[in-house]
Amino acid sequence: MTRAEMVEAWRARRSARRSAAITGPGGVVDGFALRKWRRAGVFGVEAVVRVEDVLRGLLESMDAEDETLRWSTDTIRACLDGQPTPQLLPAVKALLEAAEPGRAVAQTAAVLSAVHEVGLPWLSPAGERRLAVIAGADPAADLGADDLPRGAEEDPTGAFALQQALARRNLDELTTHHLGAIVPWAPLGIIDDLIEAGVLDRGHQPWTLRADADEQGYLLARLAPEKTDAALARSLGWDEPGEREAFLAGEPVQPAPSSLYDLLLRVADGETDALKELEDLLPRELVLRLRKVRDGSMTGSWDPDIPADRGLWRLMCALWEPRAAVNPARGPFYALVALRHAYDLICQGERKKAQAQVDKLVDHEGASAEHAAEAWNMFAYLALLDDDLDLAYVSLARVARTDRRVEENLALLDRRRGTKRNDRDQPANPYLELGLPHKSEHWKHQWRERRRADRDDLDLAAQANWAKRRIEQAERTEDWSDFFVLPLDPAALRLPTVRPRSLTPRTAAMPRRTTHQAATDLATVRDRAIADLLPTLLTAPRRPDHDHRTTS
């Protein structure tokens, strides 16, 4: 269709509308009636018909019993009954100002949109020009300095500033004052646009400015997810906070392979090959923390905040293999590592190194009662291996006063002291010789592994076979009383199985659930901006040829 054809079609439609208006259900609008309507600033058949429709709708929406609006409704009815008057404008303004809060914006926008569409001179010049810009009829660049809103009085809700910022795709131009006025009413989709543009953040606390509880929760999840409790998350249908809470609480979880929680579980279990994958999923500050964990393993020294997270201990032990005796006084992590290190050295037959480590353990005055008992028990065992029975007995006797678990070992030492040296059996515990805790059920598997590994070393193979025979003899007689019990409780040597809290990212913000610049949201902003022009509605219409108001 050419431009000429489009213009001709528009003229045809306009002519049809005028014909319908003149002969429509409201009756014929004659020239005499048209001249009367000019007193109210309404010019032309189309304008008269449109204004009458708007006025009827306005009357229908009002409470007919409200005496405070009687003058306004009577004035409008008089206009509809054929007596238009300049007082129509203040009557319309009064009814719009008295509209129900939930309908006021839509009604005011509808009335002022009709004013713009039929060209009624009902607004001040600045209001009329601003309305044309809001409606999209004129570019914003045409507005002069006097036409722009001056402060909160002329743009009380910030709607005009918001609409123009959206039109220019430049939300950064909105000020803090604008945001404070916009957030309480703007559609959530627009709020999300402000969030994604970086204009609105948690520092503005927009959830405190919304009246609706669901919207408060939504914005809290969008900007301050760590403040979102499980109940709120469930009400939003948002799983992430609940998954994080369950993970940190140690509840059974079944994350997808190579997902964040899967990798965290693997790392917490000491799987060092998962570190690189985990780095790719962690935020920058946690990547740096993970690297500190890895770097500290070079020397076995970490900042205090690293071992403070017990969920990292398995990873730290997997990365760090002590080359010398560990000082247990450095903290709970080092105390446990020292105890485990001493036990490992005993199982490996490294008696000299084991003695050096055990000496540090028994010298540690701040040790827990459980660790102190295990340390003195190890000390006594090493003394037993050196056949220093008196030292071994004295070492255990000091523990026996508070820990009865060592009584079996004391009894063994008593019997051994009463046996001639040449009649004594080999003092070593056969389970420990195989590298296992006392009475471990896995000794046969371990013996097979040792036989395969030591098949070329006759001494080590003979030692493994000796251990096998001693254990089998004890199992046949169900008598293990000749074996020195070590450790007293295997649980004392176990690393904690808690989840690594300090490596678990904070709950990420909930993704937006609204449409970017949805048409309905933009229409809401436009209507609000139009409704804010109500104060520019005059008390009497301007004449179409100049800015003087008609008075008769």
Secondary structure, DSSP 8 states (H G I E B T S, - for coil): --HHHHHHHHHHHHHHHHHHHHTSTT----HHHHHHHHTTT--SHHHHHHHHHHHHHHHHTS-TT-GGGHHHHHHHHHHHTT---TTHHHHHHHHHHTS-HHHHHHHHHHHHHHHHHTT---B-HHHHHHHHHHTTSS-GGG--TTTS--HHHHSTTSHHHHHHHHHTT-GGG--HHHHHHHTTTS-HHHHHHHHHTTSS-GGG-GGGG-S-HHHHHHHHHHH-GGG--HHHHHHTT--HHHHHHHHHTT------TTSHHHHHHHHHTT-GGGHHHHHHHS-HHHHHHHHHHHHHTTTT---TTTTTSGGGHHHHHHH---SS---GGG-HHHHHHHHHHHHHHHHTT-HHHHHHHHHHHHH-TT--HHHHHHHHHHHHHHHHHTT-HHHHHHHHHHHHTT-GGGHHHHHHHHHHHTS-GGG----S-HHHHTT--TT-TTHHHHHHHHHHHTTT-HHHHHHHHHHHHHHHHHHHHT--TTS---SS-GGGG-------GGGS---------S-TT-HHHHHHHHHHHHHTTGGGB-SS-B-TTSS-B---
